[in-house]
Amino acid sequence: MEKKAILLVTFGTSVNQATAAFKKFEDKVRAAFPGIELRWAYTAKSIRGVLAKKGTVIDSPITALAKLQDEGYTRVAVQSVHILPGQEYYDLVNVVDNMSHLQGSSGKHFQTKIGKFGFHQLTLGTPLLYHQADYQEVVKCLRDIVPGDPQHALVLAGHGSGHHTFSAYGCLNDMLRQNYQNVFLGTIEGYPSLDDVKADLARKDYKQVTLIPFMNIAGDHAINDLAGDEPDSWQNELAQNYQVITILKGLLEYDNIAEIYICHIRQAYNKLDS
């Protein structure tokens, strides 16, 4: 019987309370795939370095895959735990693509077409926002946390991206506008910006704002850029004109959002036998 595994790949974090969100998500994945080997890999070398100094070793994607292969796992589903297909995702695509070609040699001197150092099947699950249906599902998932009071707005704060897929935020923001009158999406680095969110809020007579991170976990950016004590934090900037409630809860902590990721894992996992 061939050995199968799932590798969850994300940017990573060294913030303890944010790590708890990863653990909660991991528990959900284990429940969905009982008995299947499950591991994590962090793409951020700096975070891996910080954790290593504390005695916690988290591998890079390529190291994690090499270890799985060395331990005899021949069919592995790799899941991108990223919000959108930006640079981190496409770096992972390259890793998976290159590792999938490590299949040894074939010929009369070999008993199998699969070489000693190869995977029999290596698949990759897509990020949270990839297909149009993903966007629609995320919009639907947010319904439970949208304020019912028309003078109460929900502001989602994403990380942002310098990659050309930054346009995903604008696309999602437009879909949110089509479905809700009081939900606005901005990003810490990029478009839409906090100034864009302020302009949206100023168009109506909002009294209160709930601010939440549109990030997988409430890590360093959420703690400092959104809820920090500095005058330019989102919380303090918005508090100049509104009563602000900040909820430091990452997307992975919402069951319906986690289910979207698990659906993507299942799609990748089901391809392992193809």
N, C-alpha and C positions, 0 to 999 in steps of 0.2 A: 504494500500500500504506500502510495506516494505521500509525502508530508507537505501539508499546506500551511500557510501563514498569512497574516495581515500585518502590514507595516503602515502605521499612521505617521504622516510627515507634516510637521508644522514649523513655524519660525522658531518658537520656543519662548520660554520665560524663566526668570530666576526669582519671580515674586511668589512667595509661598501661597497666598490666598488665591492667586490665579492658577497655580498648579492644581489646586483642588478642583477647578473646573475641568481640567484635563482628565483628572481621576474619575470624576462623575461621568464624563463622556466615555471614557474607557470602560466603565462598568456597563454602560448601555450597549456598547459594541460587543463586549463579552457575552452579554445576555442574548444578543441577536445571533452570535456565531459561537455557540457553546463548544468547548473542546478544541477550538482553533487557536494556535499560537498567535499571540498579539504583542507587538512591540512598537516603540516610538522611535522617531529620529527627529532631531532638530536641525534646521538648515543654518541657523545663526551660530557661526564659530565663536563669536564673543560670548554668547550666552552659554554655550557648551563649556567654554573656558572658565567662566565664573562658577558654574555648577561643579566642575571638576575640582576646583580649589576647595569646595565645601564637601567633597567626597562623593558626589553624585555624578556618575558617568552616563551621558546620553550620547549616542553615536550620531554621526552624520548619515544621510541617506545611503551613500555609497558604502560606508563601513558597515552599516546595519544590514544591507543586502549581502555583502560579502560574508558576514558572520552567519546569516541564515543559510546561504549556499554551503558554507563550510560545515554546517551542522546537519546537512542533508535535506533541507527544505527545497523542493524542486518546483513548487507552484506557489507563487506569492502575489497577493493583491496589494498594491501600494495605493494608499489613499491620501490625496492632497487635502490637508485640513487647513485650507486657506480660503479667504473670502471670495477672491476673484482670481482669474488666470493671469496674474502679473508676472514679474521677473522670477519670483521665487518658484512659481508653478512651472514656468518654462525651463528653469534650471533643473527641476525635478524630471521633467519630460526627457531632457537630455541624458540624465543619469539612468533612468529606466530604459530608454532606448538603447544606450550603449551596453548596459548590463544584459539586456535581452539578446544581444548578439554574441555573448560569450557561450557559444555552444560547441566548442571544440572542433574536431574534424571528423569527416566520414570517409569511408573507403574500404578496400578489401582487408586492411590491417586493423580495422575497428569493428567492434561488435555492435555498436549503436551509433546512430547519427548524433546523439547528444553526448558531447564530450564531458570529461570529468568536472570541468569548471563551469558548466552551464546550467541555467534554469530550463525546465521543460516548458513552463509558461510564466510570464511576468506581465501583469496588467496594471493599469493606472486608473484610479477613480478621479473624477473631476471635482473642482472646488465647489463651494456653496453656490456661487453665481456663474453659471456656464451656459446653459441653454435658456431660451426664453421661458420655458416652463418653470425653471428654478426661480427666476425673478418673480413670476406670478405666485409661486408657492410661498416665497418669503413675504411678499406683500400680504398674503392671506394669513400667514403665521403671526404677523404683528397686530392683527385685529384685536386680540385679547388685551393688549396693553395700550391701545389708543384711548385717550381720555374721552369721556362722554360729554363733558362740558365744552361747549363751543368756544369758550374763552380760555381754555386750557390746551396748550400745544404740546406735542411730543417732538423733541429734537433728538435725532440720531446722529452720533458723531463717529464717523469712520476714520481710519488711519490716513487714507489717501495713497496715491501712487504716482511715481514719476514715469511709470511704464505707460505705453499707449492705451492700455486697458483701463486707465483712470476714467475713461468715458462710461464705464459700467456704473459709477456712482451717479452720474447725471441721468443715465437711463433709468436706474432704480428710483431716483428722486422724482422723475416725471411720472412713473407708474404709481408712486405713492400719492402724488397730487391728483391723479385720475380716480383714486379710490378713497382718499381721505381729505378732508378740508383742513385738518390741523396737524399734519405730520410733515416734518421737514428733515432732510438729510444734508449734512455737511461733512467736511473732512478736515483733519488737522493739517495735512500737507497736500494741498491741491485744490481741485474744484469738485463740488461747490465748497466755498470757504465759509468761515464763521460770519464774515461780512455779508455773504449771500444769504445765509440763514437769517441774519438780523433784518435784512431787507424784506425777506418773506414775512417775518413776524410783524414787521411794522405796517404791513398792508391791512392788518385787522386789529381789532381791539383785544389783544390777548392780555390776560392778567397774570397767568401762571404758566410755567414751562417745566415739563419733566425732561430731564437730560439723561440719556443712556448711551453707552458705547455701542456702536455698530462694529464690534470686534469680537472675535471668538472668545477672548478672555478679557477680564478687567485687569490688565497688567499695568506696566509703567506709564503708558500713554494715558490710560483712563485715570489712574491715580493722580498724575501730575498735570497733564495738559487739560483734562476735563475738570477734575475736582480739587486741583492744587490750591494752595494759599496765595500764589502769585496773582497780582492784579490782572494779568492777561490770560488766566485760565478761563475756559469757557463758562464755568459756573459763575465766576466773579464778573465776567464781561456781561453775561445775560442778567445777572442780579441787579445791574444798574437800572433796568427797566421792568423786570418781572420778578415775581416770587418763583424761586427755582428749587426744584427737588431733583437731586442727583442720585441715580440708582447705579451703583457699581456692580453690574451683573453682565457677564459676557454672553454672547449668543449661544455658546455651547451649553449654557445652563438652562436654556429654554427647551423643553422637551420636543416641541414641534420642529424647531430648527435642527436639533440633533438628529431628528428622524430624516431630514433631508440628506444629511451627510451619510447616515446609515443606508439610505436608499442608494446613494452613489457607491458606497462600499459594496453593497450587494450586487450591483450591476458589474463591478469589476471582478468580484469574487466568482460570480456565475460564469465568467469567461475563462476561468482557470482550467476547465475541462474541455475547452473547445480546441 
